Amino acid sequence: VDPSNDKLVYSAATSGAIFKSTDGGAPWTGLSKGQNSGSTVNTLTIDPVTPQVVYAGTFGLYKTTTGGQ
């Protein structure tokens, strides 16, 4: 959950796909199509100072600086 906007939520599926909701969880928009080679996303972290920066950890580290846009 974005620390400055509790309506902005990110979630990950075991397939590696990442989703975003701008209204607290309904509906969800897919940000990825499992490009993590089917790897499970082990962690999603929103930068508390710059919430547009989101990290996804699998066997590697992925980063967006645009909130997944």
PQR file with spaces between the fields and no chain letter, atoms N, CA, C, O and H, PARSE charges and radii, in Angstrom:
ATOM       1  N    VAL     1       0.857   -1.177    0.000 -0.4000 1.5000
ATOM       2  CA   VAL     1       0.000    0.000    0.000 -0.0000 2.0000
ATOM       3  C    VAL     1       0.896    1.231    0.000  0.5500 1.7000
ATOM       4  O    VAL     1       1.862    1.317    0.758 -0.5500 1.4000
ATOM       5  N    ASP     2       0.555    2.179   -0.864 -0.4000 1.5000
ATOM       6  CA   ASP     2       1.294    3.436   -0.936 -0.0000 2.0000
ATOM       7  C    ASP     2       1.145    4.179    0.398  0.5500 1.7000
ATOM       8  O    ASP     2       0.021    4.407    0.845 -0.5500 1.4000
ATOM       9  H    ASP     2      -0.230    2.109   -1.480  0.4000 1.0000
ATOM      10  N    PRO     3       2.260    4.560    1.041 -0.5600 1.5000
ATOM      11  CA   PRO     3       2.171    5.218    2.342  0.2800 2.0000
ATOM      12  C    PRO     3       1.517    6.603    2.308  0.5500 1.7000
ATOM      13  O    PRO     3       1.074    7.101    3.344 -0.5500 1.4000
ATOM      14  N    SER     4       1.453    7.221    1.138 -0.4000 1.5000
ATOM      15  CA   SER     4       0.838    8.545    1.045 -0.0000 2.0000
ATOM      16  C    SER     4      -0.564    8.512    0.447  0.5500 1.7000
ATOM      17  O    SER     4      -1.241    9.539    0.400 -0.5500 1.4000
ATOM      18  H    SER     4       1.812    6.816    0.297  0.4000 1.0000
ATOM      19  N    ASN     5      -1.007    7.329   -0.014 -0.4000 1.5000
ATOM      20  CA   ASN     5      -2.322    7.192   -0.639 -0.0000 2.0000
ATOM      21  C    ASN     5      -2.813    5.758   -0.422  0.5500 1.7000
ATOM      22  O    ASN     5      -2.439    4.851   -1.165 -0.5500 1.4000
ATOM      23  H    ASN     5      -0.457    6.495    0.025  0.4000 1.0000
ATOM      24  N    ASP     6      -3.644    5.559    0.589 -0.4000 1.5000
ATOM      25  CA   ASP     6      -4.070    4.192    0.929 -0.0000 2.0000
ATOM      26  C    ASP     6      -4.991    3.557   -0.104  0.5500 1.7000
ATOM      27  O    ASP     6      -5.344    2.386    0.039 -0.5500 1.4000
ATOM      28  H    ASP     6      -3.948    6.295    1.192  0.4000 1.0000
ATOM      29  N    LYS     7      -5.388    4.284   -1.128 -0.4000 1.5000
ATOM      30  CA   LYS     7      -6.187    3.705   -2.220 -0.0000 2.0000
ATOM      31  C    LYS     7      -5.307    3.043   -3.278  0.5500 1.7000
ATOM      32  O    LYS     7      -5.796    2.261   -4.093 -0.5500 1.4000
ATOM      33  H    LYS     7      -5.101    5.235   -1.244  0.4000 1.0000
ATOM      34  N    LEU     8      -4.005    3.355   -3.267 -0.4000 1.5000
ATOM      35  CA   LEU     8      -3.073    2.803   -4.252 -0.0000 2.0000
ATOM      36  C    LEU     8      -2.414    1.561   -3.672  0.5500 1.7000
ATOM      37  O    LEU     8      -1.648    1.637   -2.711 -0.5500 1.4000
ATOM      38  H    LEU     8      -3.607    3.990   -2.605  0.4000 1.0000
ATOM      39  N    VAL     9      -2.731    0.391   -4.286 -0.4000 1.5000
ATOM      40  CA   VAL     9      -2.299   -0.893   -3.757 -0.0000 2.0000
ATOM      41  C    VAL     9      -1.662   -1.706   -4.886  0.5500 1.7000
ATOM      42  O    VAL     9      -2.135   -1.684   -6.022 -0.5500 1.4000
ATOM      43  H    VAL     9      -3.352    0.329   -5.067  0.4000 1.0000
ATOM      44  N    TYR    10      -0.593   -2.418   -4.562 -0.4000 1.5000
ATOM      45  CA   TYR    10       0.061   -3.329   -5.493 -0.0000 2.0000
ATOM      46  C    TYR    10      -0.058   -4.747   -4.954  0.5500 1.7000
ATOM      47  O    TYR    10      -0.091   -4.959   -3.742 -0.5500 1.4000
ATOM      48  H    TYR    10      -0.209   -2.436   -3.639  0.4000 1.0000
ATOM      49  N    SER    11      -0.122   -5.722   -5.870 -0.4000 1.5000
ATOM      50  CA   SER    11      -0.184   -7.123   -5.477 -0.0000 2.0000
ATOM      51  C    SER    11       0.552   -7.950   -6.528  0.5500 1.7000
ATOM      52  O    SER    11       0.692   -7.533   -7.678 -0.5500 1.4000
ATOM      53  H    SER    11      -0.095   -5.549   -6.855  0.4000 1.0000
ATOM      54  N    ALA    12       1.013   -9.115   -6.118 -0.4000 1.5000
ATOM      55  CA   ALA    12       1.717  -10.001   -7.050 -0.0000 2.0000
ATOM      56  C    ALA    12       1.110  -11.390   -6.984  0.5500 1.7000
ATOM      57  O    ALA    12       0.627  -11.827   -5.939 -0.5500 1.4000
ATOM      58  H    ALA    12       0.899   -9.453   -5.184  0.4000 1.0000
ATOM      59  N    ALA    13       1.143  -12.073   -8.116 -0.4000 1.5000
ATOM      60  CA   ALA    13       0.653  -13.445   -8.209 -0.0000 2.0000
ATOM      61  C    ALA    13       1.833  -14.407   -8.262  0.5500 1.7000
ATOM      62  O    ALA    13       2.952  -14.005   -8.581 -0.5500 1.4000
ATOM      63  H    ALA    13       1.535  -11.717   -8.964  0.4000 1.0000
ATOM      64  N    THR    14       1.589  -15.659   -7.955 -0.4000 1.5000
ATOM      65  CA   THR    14       2.661  -16.651   -7.988 -0.0000 2.0000
ATOM      66  C    THR    14       3.222  -16.849   -9.393  0.5500 1.7000
ATOM      67  O    THR    14       4.319  -17.385   -9.547 -0.5500 1.4000
ATOM      68  H    THR    14       0.680  -15.986   -7.696  0.4000 1.0000
ATOM      69  N    SER    15       2.491  -16.428  -10.411 -0.4000 1.5000
ATOM      70  CA   SER    15       2.974  -16.543  -11.788 -0.0000 2.0000
ATOM      71  C    SER    15       4.047  -15.511  -12.109  0.5500 1.7000
ATOM      72  O    SER    15       4.711  -15.606  -13.141 -0.5500 1.4000
ATOM      73  H    SER    15       1.600  -15.993  -10.286  0.4000 1.0000
ATOM      74  N    GLY    16       4.220  -14.525  -11.231 -0.4000 1.5000
ATOM      75  CA   GLY    16       5.162  -13.440  -11.489 -0.0000 2.0000
ATOM      76  C    GLY    16       4.471  -12.177  -11.966  0.5500 1.7000
ATOM      77  O    GLY    16       5.111  -11.132  -12.083 -0.5500 1.4000
ATOM      78  H    GLY    16       3.680  -14.448  -10.392  0.4000 1.0000
ATOM      79  N    ALA    17       3.171  -12.253  -12.243 -0.4000 1.5000
ATOM      80  CA   ALA    17       2.431  -11.077  -12.685 -0.0000 2.0000
ATOM      81  C    ALA    17       2.239  -10.111  -11.513  0.5500 1.7000
ATOM      82  O    ALA    17       2.090  -10.531  -10.365 -0.5500 1.4000
ATOM      83  H    ALA    17       2.652  -13.102  -12.147  0.4000 1.0000
ATOM      84  N    ILE    18       2.245   -8.826  -11.818 -0.4000 1.5000
ATOM      85  CA   ILE    18       2.061   -7.780  -10.812 -0.0000 2.0000
ATOM      86  C    ILE    18       0.837   -6.965  -11.185  0.5500 1.7000
ATOM      87  O    ILE    18       0.608   -6.668  -12.357 -0.5500 1.4000
ATOM      88  H    ILE    18       2.366   -8.485  -12.750  0.4000 1.0000
ATOM      89  N    PHE    19       0.052   -6.607  -10.178 -0.4000 1.5000
ATOM      90  CA   PHE    19      -1.193   -5.882  -10.381 -0.0000 2.0000
ATOM      91  C    PHE    19      -1.213   -4.622   -9.538  0.5500 1.7000
ATOM      92  O    PHE    19      -0.523   -4.525   -8.523 -0.5500 1.4000
ATOM      93  H    PHE    19       0.238   -6.848   -9.225  0.4000 1.0000
ATOM      94  N    LYS    20      -2.028   -3.641   -9.978 -0.4000 1.5000
ATOM      95  CA   LYS    20      -2.145   -2.358   -9.288 -0.0000 2.0000
ATOM      96  C    LYS    20      -3.615   -1.962   -9.221  0.5500 1.7000
ATOM      97  O    LYS    20      -4.366   -2.150  -10.178 -0.5500 1.4000
ATOM      98  H    LYS    20      -2.589   -3.720  -10.802  0.4000 1.0000
ATOM      99  N    SER    21      -4.013   -1.413   -8.080 -0.4000 1.5000
ATOM     100  CA   SER    21      -5.357   -0.867   -7.924 -0.0000 2.0000
ATOM     101  C    SER    21      -5.229    0.570   -7.437  0.5500 1.7000
ATOM     102  O    SER    21      -4.443    0.855   -6.534 -0.5500 1.4000
ATOM     103  H    SER    21      -3.402   -1.260   -7.302  0.4000 1.0000
ATOM     104  N    THR    22      -5.989    1.461   -8.024 -0.4000 1.5000
ATOM     105  CA   THR    22      -5.961    2.869   -7.613 -0.0000 2.0000
ATOM     106  C    THR    22      -7.167    3.236   -6.769  0.5500 1.7000
ATOM     107  O    THR    22      -7.335    4.394   -6.388 -0.5500 1.4000
ATOM     108  H    THR    22      -6.628    1.229   -8.758  0.4000 1.0000
ATOM     109  N    ASP    23      -8.015    2.242   -6.472 -0.4000 1.5000
ATOM     110  CA   ASP    23      -9.205    2.539   -5.668 -0.0000 2.0000
ATOM     111  C    ASP    23      -9.363    1.554   -4.504  0.5500 1.7000
ATOM     112  O    ASP    23     -10.481    1.188   -4.142 -0.5500 1.4000
ATOM     113  H    ASP    23      -7.879    1.301   -6.781  0.4000 1.0000
ATOM     114  N    GLY    24      -8.250    1.136   -3.929 -0.4000 1.5000
ATOM     115  CA   GLY    24      -8.298    0.294   -2.748 -0.0000 2.0000
ATOM     116  C    GLY    24      -8.554   -1.175   -2.998  0.5500 1.7000
ATOM     117  O    GLY    24      -8.781   -1.918   -2.043 -0.5500 1.4000
ATOM     118  H    GLY    24      -7.342    1.433   -4.224  0.4000 1.0000
ATOM     119  N    GLY    25      -8.527   -1.624   -4.231 -0.4000 1.5000
ATOM     120  CA   GLY    25      -8.643   -3.059   -4.493 -0.0000 2.0000
ATOM     121  C    GLY    25      -9.716   -3.487   -5.467  0.5500 1.7000
ATOM     122  O    GLY    25      -9.877   -4.685   -5.701 -0.5500 1.4000
ATOM     123  H    GLY    25      -8.343   -1.020   -5.007  0.4000 1.0000
ATOM     124  N    ALA    26     -10.461   -2.555   -6.046 -0.4000 1.5000
ATOM     125  CA   ALA    26     -11.456   -2.956   -7.040 -0.0000 2.0000
ATOM     126  C    ALA    26     -11.560   -1.877   -8.099  0.5500 1.7000
ATOM     127  O    ALA    26     -11.946   -0.754   -7.774 -0.5500 1.4000
ATOM     128  H    ALA    26     -10.331   -1.582   -5.856  0.4000 1.0000
ATOM     129  N    PRO    27     -11.246   -2.153   -9.303 -0.5600 1.5000
ATOM     130  CA   PRO    27     -10.654   -3.363   -9.875  0.2800 2.0000
ATOM     131  C    PRO    27      -9.126   -3.297   -9.853  0.5500 1.7000
ATOM     132  O    PRO    27      -8.531   -2.315   -9.408 -0.5500 1.4000
ATOM     133  N    TRP    28      -8.513   -4.374  -10.346 -0.4000 1.5000
ATOM     134  CA   TRP    28      -7.061   -4.479  -10.453 -0.0000 2.0000
ATOM     135  C    TRP    28      -6.651   -4.366  -11.917  0.5500 1.7000
ATOM     136  O    TRP    28      -7.365   -4.842  -12.800 -0.5500 1.4000
ATOM     137  H    TRP    28      -8.996   -5.172  -10.707  0.4000 1.0000
ATOM     138  N    THR    29      -5.511   -3.743  -12.177 -0.4000 1.5000
ATOM     139  CA   THR    29      -4.955   -3.619  -13.521 -0.0000 2.0000
ATOM     140  C    THR    29      -3.635   -4.386  -13.561  0.5500 1.7000
ATOM     141  O    THR    29      -2.789   -4.223  -12.682 -0.5500 1.4000
ATOM     142  H    THR    29      -4.931   -3.356  -11.460  0.4000 1.0000
ATOM     143  N    GLY    30      -3.467   -5.212  -14.573 -0.4000 1.5000
ATOM     144  CA   GLY    30      -2.218   -5.950  -14.719 -0.0000 2.0000
ATOM     145  C    GLY    30      -1.108   -5.039  -15.191  0.5500 1.7000
ATOM     146  O    GLY    30      -1.268   -4.321  -16.179 -0.5500 1.4000
ATOM     147  H    GLY    30      -4.154   -5.344  -15.287  0.4000 1.0000
ATOM     148  N    LEU    31       0.021   -5.060  -14.492 -0.4000 1.5000
ATOM     149  CA   LEU    31       1.182   -4.260  -14.888 -0.0000 2.0000
ATOM     150  C    LEU    31       2.210   -5.092  -15.625  0.5500 1.7000
ATOM     151  O    LEU    31       3.067   -4.553  -16.325 -0.5500 1.4000
ATOM     152  H    LEU    31       0.151   -5.643  -13.690  0.4000 1.0000
ATOM     153  N    SER    32       2.128   -6.397  -15.471 -0.4000 1.5000
ATOM     154  CA   SER    32       3.082   -7.289  -16.114 -0.0000 2.0000
ATOM     155  C    SER    32       2.341   -8.531  -16.564  0.5500 1.7000
ATOM     156  O    SER    32       1.193   -8.773  -16.193 -0.5500 1.4000
ATOM     157  H    SER    32       1.432   -6.835  -14.902  0.4000 1.0000
ATOM     158  N    LYS    33       3.027   -9.296  -17.365 -0.4000 1.5000
ATOM     159  CA   LYS    33       2.430  -10.539  -17.842 -0.0000 2.0000
ATOM     160  C    LYS    33       3.312  -11.705  -17.446  0.5500 1.7000
ATOM     161  O    LYS    33       3.519  -12.639  -18.222 -0.5500 1.4000
ATOM     162  H    LYS    33       3.960   -9.099  -17.666  0.4000 1.0000
ATOM     163  N    GLY    34       3.829  -11.640  -16.228 -0.4000 1.5000
ATOM     164  CA   GLY    34       4.695  -12.722  -15.782 -0.0000 2.0000
ATOM     165  C    GLY    34       6.050  -12.699  -16.447  0.5500 1.7000
ATOM     166  O    GLY    34       6.658  -13.749  -16.653 -0.5500 1.4000
ATOM     167  H    GLY    34       3.661  -10.882  -15.598  0.4000 1.0000
ATOM     168  N    GLN    35       6.540  -11.498  -16.792 -0.4000 1.5000
ATOM     169  CA   GLN    35       7.815  -11.428  -17.488 -0.0000 2.0000
ATOM     170  C    GLN    35       8.971  -11.899  -16.633  0.5500 1.7000
ATOM     171  O    GLN    35      10.108  -11.969  -17.102 -0.5500 1.4000
ATOM     172  H    GLN    35       6.045  -10.646  -16.625  0.4000 1.0000
ATOM     173  N    ASN    36       8.690  -12.223  -15.383 -0.4000 1.5000
ATOM     174  CA   ASN    36       9.728  -12.717  -14.494 -0.0000 2.0000
ATOM     175  C    ASN    36       9.964  -14.207  -14.705  0.5500 1.7000
ATOM     176  O    ASN    36      10.364  -14.905  -13.773 -0.5500 1.4000
ATOM     177  H    ASN    36       7.767  -12.167  -15.003  0.4000 1.0000
ATOM     178  N    SER    37       9.726  -14.700  -15.900 -0.4000 1.5000
ATOM     179  CA   SER    37       9.932  -16.095  -16.270 -0.0000 2.0000
ATOM     180  C    SER    37       9.203  -17.065  -15.356  0.5500 1.7000
ATOM     181  O    SER    37       9.704  -18.151  -15.065 -0.5500 1.4000
ATOM     182  H    SER    37       9.402  -14.133  -16.657  0.4000 1.0000
ATOM     183  N    GLY    38       8.015  -16.670  -14.903 -0.4000 1.5000
ATOM     184  CA   GLY    38       7.245  -17.541  -14.038 -0.0000 2.0000
ATOM     185  C    GLY    38       7.736  -17.554  -12.599  0.5500 1.7000
ATOM     186  O    GLY    38       7.211  -18.297  -11.769 -0.5500 1.4000
ATOM     187  H    GLY    38       7.608  -15.787  -15.139  0.4000 1.0000
ATOM     188  N    SER    39       8.730  -16.747  -12.302 -0.4000 1.5000
ATOM     189  CA   SER    39       9.258  -16.694  -10.944 -0.0000 2.0000
ATOM     190  C    SER    39       8.244  -16.047  -10.016  0.5500 1.7000
ATOM     191  O    SER    39       7.587  -15.069  -10.373 -0.5500 1.4000
ATOM     192  H    SER    39       9.157  -16.144  -12.976  0.4000 1.0000
ATOM     193  N    THR    40       8.129  -16.600   -8.839 -0.4000 1.5000
ATOM     194  CA   THR    40       7.259  -16.015   -7.833 -0.0000 2.0000
ATOM     195  C    THR    40       7.844  -14.689   -7.372  0.5500 1.7000
ATOM     196  O    THR    40       9.037  -14.598   -7.084 -0.5500 1.4000
ATOM     197  H    THR    40       8.662  -17.395   -8.549  0.4000 1.0000
ATOM     198  N    VAL    41       7.010  -13.671   -7.302 -0.4000 1.5000
ATOM     199  CA   VAL    41       7.440  -12.397   -6.739 -0.0000 2.0000
ATOM     200  C    VAL    41       7.427  -12.575   -5.232  0.5500 1.7000
ATOM     201  O    VAL    41       6.374  -12.782   -4.630 -0.5500 1.4000
ATOM     202  H    VAL    41       6.040  -13.746   -7.535  0.4000 1.0000
ATOM     203  N    ASN    42       8.598  -12.494   -4.630 -0.4000 1.5000
ATOM     204  CA   ASN    42       8.731  -12.720   -3.196 -0.0000 2.0000
ATOM     205  C    ASN    42       8.447  -11.476   -2.378  0.5500 1.7000
ATOM     206  O    ASN    42       8.056  -11.569   -1.214 -0.5500 1.4000
ATOM     207  H    ASN    42       9.454  -12.327   -5.119  0.4000 1.0000
ATOM     208  N    THR    43       8.638  -10.322   -2.973 -0.4000 1.5000
ATOM     209  CA   THR    43       8.404   -9.078   -2.242 -0.0000 2.0000
ATOM     210  C    THR    43       8.085   -7.951   -3.197  0.5500 1.7000
ATOM     211  O    THR    43       8.621   -7.881   -4.304 -0.5500 1.4000
ATOM     212  H    THR    43       8.955  -10.246   -3.918  0.4000 1.0000
ATOM     213  N    LEU    44       7.213   -7.076   -2.759 -0.4000 1.5000
ATOM     214  CA   LEU    44       6.931   -5.816   -3.444 -0.0000 2.0000
ATOM     215  C    LEU    44       7.147   -4.718   -2.409  0.5500 1.7000
ATOM     216  O    LEU    44       6.644   -4.806   -1.288 -0.5500 1.4000
ATOM     217  H    LEU    44       6.778   -7.132   -1.860  0.4000 1.0000
ATOM     218  N    THR    45       7.885   -3.702   -2.781 -0.4000 1.5000
ATOM     219  CA   THR    45       8.173   -2.622   -1.845 -0.0000 2.0000
ATOM     220  C    THR    45       7.976   -1.289   -2.533  0.5500 1.7000
ATOM     221  O    THR    45       8.480   -1.062   -3.632 -0.5500 1.4000
ATOM     222  H    THR    45       8.294   -3.631   -3.691  0.4000 1.0000
ATOM     223  N    ILE    46       7.241   -0.413   -1.880 -0.4000 1.5000
ATOM     224  CA   ILE    46       7.044    0.954   -2.362 -0.0000 2.0000
ATOM     225  C    ILE    46       7.988    1.850   -1.594  0.5500 1.7000
ATOM     226  O    ILE    46       8.035    1.793   -0.365 -0.5500 1.4000
ATOM     227  H    ILE    46       6.831   -0.598   -0.987  0.4000 1.0000
ATOM     228  N    ASP    47       8.746    2.682   -2.303 -0.4000 1.5000
ATOM     229  CA   ASP    47       9.643    3.627   -1.651 -0.0000 2.0000
ATOM     230  C    ASP    47       8.812    4.619   -0.838  0.5500 1.7000
ATOM     231  O    ASP    47       7.958    5.297   -1.410 -0.5500 1.4000
ATOM     232  H    ASP    47       8.708    2.728   -3.301  0.4000 1.0000
ATOM     233  N    PRO    48       9.031    4.727    0.477 -0.5600 1.5000
ATOM     234  CA   PRO    48       8.199    5.606    1.309  0.2800 2.0000
ATOM     235  C    PRO    48       8.401    7.088    1.029  0.5500 1.7000
ATOM     236  O    PRO    48       7.526    7.895    1.344 -0.5500 1.4000
ATOM     237  N    VAL    49       9.528    7.462    0.446 -0.4000 1.5000
ATOM     238  CA   VAL    49       9.790    8.865    0.137 -0.0000 2.0000
ATOM     239  C    VAL    49       9.311    9.215   -1.268  0.5500 1.7000
ATOM     240  O    VAL    49       8.794   10.308   -1.499 -0.5500 1.4000
ATOM     241  H    VAL    49      10.238    6.807    0.190  0.4000 1.0000
ATOM     242  N    THR    50       9.484    8.283   -2.205 -0.4000 1.5000
ATOM     243  CA   THR    50       9.086    8.481   -3.596 -0.0000 2.0000
ATOM     244  C    THR    50       8.187    7.320   -3.993  0.5500 1.7000
ATOM     245  O    THR    50       8.676    6.340   -4.554 -0.5500 1.4000
ATOM     246  H    THR    50       9.903    7.395   -2.017  0.4000 1.0000
ATOM     247  N    PRO    51       6.872    7.399   -3.717 -0.5600 1.5000
ATOM     248  CA   PRO    51       5.974    6.261   -3.942  0.2800 2.0000
ATOM     249  C    PRO    51       5.854    5.781   -5.389  0.5500 1.7000
ATOM     250  O    PRO    51       5.330    4.693   -5.627 -0.5500 1.4000
ATOM     251  N    GLN    52       6.326    6.564   -6.358 -0.4000 1.5000
ATOM     252  CA   GLN    52       6.298    6.104   -7.752 -0.0000 2.0000
ATOM     253  C    GLN    52       7.362    5.042   -7.999  0.5500 1.7000
ATOM     254  O    GLN    52       7.327    4.345   -9.013 -0.5500 1.4000
ATOM     255  H    GLN    52       6.752    7.448   -6.165  0.4000 1.0000
ATOM     256  N    VAL    53       8.309    4.919   -7.067 -0.4000 1.5000
ATOM     257  CA   VAL    53       9.352    3.905   -7.182 -0.0000 2.0000
ATOM     258  C    VAL    53       8.875    2.643   -6.457  0.5500 1.7000
ATOM     259  O    VAL    53       8.630    2.651   -5.251 -0.5500 1.4000
ATOM     260  H    VAL    53       8.338    5.485   -6.243  0.4000 1.0000
ATOM     261  N    VAL    54       8.751    1.567   -7.223 -0.4000 1.5000
ATOM     262  CA   VAL    54       8.288    0.291   -6.680 -0.0000 2.0000
ATOM     263  C    VAL    54       9.300   -0.779   -7.092  0.5500 1.7000
ATOM     264  O    VAL    54       9.732   -0.835   -8.243 -0.5500 1.4000
ATOM     265  H    VAL    54       8.949    1.559   -8.203  0.4000 1.0000
ATOM     266  N    TYR    55       9.664   -1.621   -6.134 -0.4000 1.5000
ATOM     267  CA   TYR    55      10.598   -2.710   -6.371 -0.0000 2.0000
ATOM     268  C    TYR    55       9.858   -4.035   -6.274  0.5500 1.7000
ATOM     269  O    TYR    55       8.983   -4.208   -5.425 -0.5500 1.4000
ATOM     270  H    TYR    55       9.313   -1.576   -5.199  0.4000 1.0000
ATOM     271  N    ALA    56      10.218   -4.979   -7.159 -0.4000 1.5000
ATOM     272  CA   ALA    56       9.695   -6.342   -7.104 -0.0000 2.0000
ATOM     273  C    ALA    56      10.886   -7.279   -7.027  0.5500 1.7000
ATOM     274  O    ALA    56      11.787   -7.226   -7.864 -0.5500 1.4000
ATOM     275  H    ALA    56      10.929   -4.839   -7.848  0.4000 1.0000
ATOM     276  N    GLY    57      10.884   -8.135   -6.018 -0.4000 1.5000
ATOM     277  CA   GLY    57      11.984   -9.071   -5.848 -0.0000 2.0000
ATOM     278  C    GLY    57      11.575  -10.477   -6.215  0.5500 1.7000
ATOM     279  O    GLY    57      10.581  -10.996   -5.708 -0.5500 1.4000
ATOM     280  H    GLY    57      10.152   -8.178   -5.338  0.4000 1.0000
ATOM     281  N    THR    58      12.346  -11.097   -7.103 -0.4000 1.5000
ATOM     282  CA   THR    58      12.172  -12.506   -7.475 -0.0000 2.0000
ATOM     283  C    THR    58      13.550  -13.133   -7.297  0.5500 1.7000
ATOM     284  O    THR    58      14.167  -12.996   -6.241 -0.5500 1.4000
ATOM     285  H    THR    58      13.154  -10.675   -7.515  0.4000 1.0000
ATOM     286  N    PHE    59      14.022  -13.809   -8.314 -0.4000 1.5000
ATOM     287  CA   PHE    59      15.419  -14.247   -8.307 -0.0000 2.0000
ATOM     288  C    PHE    59      16.323  -13.095   -8.716  0.5500 1.7000
ATOM     289  O    PHE    59      17.547  -13.179   -8.620 -0.5500 1.4000
ATOM     290  H    PHE    59      13.520  -13.920   -9.172  0.4000 1.0000
ATOM     291  N    GLY    60      15.694  -12.017   -9.176 -0.4000 1.5000
ATOM     292  CA   GLY    60      16.376  -10.775   -9.516 -0.0000 2.0000
ATOM     293  C    GLY    60      15.597   -9.635   -8.901  0.5500 1.7000
ATOM     294  O    GLY    60      14.644   -9.859   -8.154 -0.5500 1.4000
ATOM     295  H    GLY    60      14.699  -11.949   -9.254  0.4000 1.0000
ATOM     296  N    LEU    61      15.992   -8.423   -9.207 -0.4000 1.5000
ATOM     297  CA   LEU    61      15.309   -7.240   -8.684 -0.0000 2.0000
ATOM     298  C    LEU    61      14.814   -6.411   -9.852  0.5500 1.7000
ATOM     299  O    LEU    61      15.568   -6.110  -10.777 -0.5500 1.4000
ATOM     300  H    LEU    61      16.765   -8.240   -9.814  0.4000 1.0000
ATOM     301  N    TYR    62      13.529   -6.040   -9.803 -0.4000 1.5000
ATOM     302  CA   TYR    62      12.918   -5.211  -10.834 -0.0000 2.0000
ATOM     303  C    TYR    62      12.509   -3.909  -10.181  0.5500 1.7000
ATOM     304  O    TYR    62      12.160   -3.881   -9.000 -0.5500 1.4000
ATOM     305  H    TYR    62      12.917   -6.284   -9.051  0.4000 1.0000
ATOM     306  N    LYS    63      12.550   -2.822  -10.952 -0.4000 1.5000
ATOM     307  CA   LYS    63      12.246   -1.506  -10.414 -0.0000 2.0000
ATOM     308  C    LYS    63      11.479   -0.701  -11.445  0.5500 1.7000
ATOM     309  O    LYS    63      11.795   -0.728  -12.635 -0.5500 1.4000
ATOM     310  H    LYS    63      12.834   -2.845  -11.911  0.4000 1.0000
ATOM     311  N    THR    64      10.455    0.024  -10.972 -0.4000 1.5000
ATOM     312  CA   THR    64       9.792    1.005  -11.801 -0.0000 2.0000
ATOM     313  C    THR    64       9.916    2.353  -11.104  0.5500 1.7000
ATOM     314  O    THR    64       9.848    2.434   -9.878 -0.5500 1.4000
ATOM     315  H    THR    64      10.198    0.046  -10.006  0.4000 1.0000
ATOM     316  N    THR    65      10.096    3.392  -11.876 -0.4000 1.5000
ATOM     317  CA   THR    65      10.152    4.742  -11.312 -0.0000 2.0000
ATOM     318  C    THR    65       8.903    5.532  -11.671  0.5500 1.7000
ATOM     319  O    THR    65       8.803    6.726  -11.386 -0.5500 1.4000
ATOM     320  H    THR    65      10.152    3.327  -12.872  0.4000 1.0000
ATOM     321  N    THR    66       7.948    4.846  -12.302 -0.4000 1.5000
ATOM     322  CA   THR    66       6.721    5.514  -12.748 -0.0000 2.0000
ATOM     323  C    THR    66       5.475    4.865  -12.160  0.5500 1.7000
ATOM     324  O    THR    66       4.378    5.049  -12.688 -0.5500 1.4000
ATOM     325  H    THR    66       8.030    3.877  -12.533  0.4000 1.0000
ATOM     326  N    GLY    67       5.625    4.119  -11.090 -0.4000 1.5000
ATOM     327  CA   GLY    67       4.475    3.448  -10.490 -0.0000 2.0000
ATOM     328  C    GLY    67       3.876    2.368  -11.349  0.5500 1.7000
ATOM     329  O    GLY    67       2.709    2.012  -11.184 -0.5500 1.4000
ATOM     330  H    GLY    67       6.516    3.970  -10.662  0.4000 1.0000
ATOM     331  N    GLY    68       4.666    1.839  -12.270 -0.4000 1.5000
ATOM     332  CA   GLY    68       4.197    0.761  -13.134 -0.0000 2.0000
ATOM     333  C    GLY    68       3.527    1.230  -14.410  0.5500 1.7000
ATOM     334  O    GLY    68       2.924    0.425  -15.120 -0.5500 1.4000
ATOM     335  H    GLY    68       5.614    2.129  -12.404  0.4000 1.0000
ATOM     336  N    GLN    69       3.615    2.475  -14.707 -0.4000 1.5000
ATOM     337  CA   GLN    69       2.997    3.015  -15.928 -0.0000 2.0000
ATOM     338  C    GLN    69       3.789    2.655  -17.140  0.5500 1.7000
ATOM     339  O    GLN    69       3.416    3.025  -18.253 -0.5500 1.4000
ATOM     340  H    GLN    69       4.104    3.130  -14.130  0.4000 1.0000
